[in-house]
């Protein structure tokens, strides 16, 4: 059981036949989490979830699992070979196909390269920039959740008009892996800094992801 009672479930694709990379999967998860705001704007769980810590659960599934989750209403985002599906926050335990997906051990190949999506953006449309700390050796599942935290917080700080323009433009975004030195340098320009609660994998207070 997670450390919080309310979570936003996110499923990521792990396809043995055509595996996506770590970085593109993290970006897909981040964008799916943010897209859920627009997809489910009237869901009653947003406010209590947001003020109670914004817990997220990243799970992995095969192509048939992602199709099933989408059929049950999740919003789906594709980034390269990566696919992620997100729902609105819900209370634990989960139900439906999302409940059946695996949580632990989600790991994909790290390229160490930045990933772009829907850029360049049209004039006047914001671009989400994400930085993820590689020095923490986070698994893909963990890094995807941290990326989603940063992207969601960045998106909710936009005006409704700017967020809608960003969505309509295909969520223009760039995710860059950053070592510890680059994290320290980049955080000066970040508008969002995510620190982990330390429930899994890393120490409490670790700065995991940035957004600007």
Order of alpha helices (4+ residues) and beta strands (2+ residues): beta-alpha-alpha-beta-alpha-beta-beta-beta-alpha-beta-beta-alpha-alpha-beta-alpha-beta-beta
